[in-house]
Amino acid sequence: MFRTNPSREFQPETVNIEDLVPQDHLLRKINETIDFSFIAEKCRPLYCQDNGRPCIDPVMLFKMLLIGYLYGIRSERRLIEE
């Protein structure tokens, strides 16, 4: 007879993102080496301070495009999927 265990079906699982990426990974080395804070300062005058929706962090967008370049991902949609 086929049965499922409903008590285990919706148990939460805790995952630490730091454990998913190896310590010697290329992206960790880039993040430790390059200070990306200059991007936010360069982009700040281009955004309105008191009007419109909150922006997506320009540093995150730059990092995503850099990752796409490094890994040969040509489409922004594909980059988001990866």
Stockholm file with secondary structure:
# STOCKHOLM 1.0

chainA/1-82         MFRTNPSREFQPETVNIEDLVPQDHLLRKINETIDFSFIAEKCRPLYCQDNGRPCIDPVMLFKMLLIGYLYGIRSERRLIEE
#=GR chainA/1-82 SS CCCCCHHHHTCCCCCCHHHHSCTTCHHHHHHHHCCTHHHHHHHGGGSCSSSSSCCCCHHHHHHHHHHHHHTTCCCHHHHHHC
#=GC SS_cons        CCCCCHHHHTCCCCCCHHHHSCTTCHHHHHHHHCCTHHHHHHHGGGSCSSSSSCCCCHHHHHHHHHHHHHTTCCCHHHHHHC
//
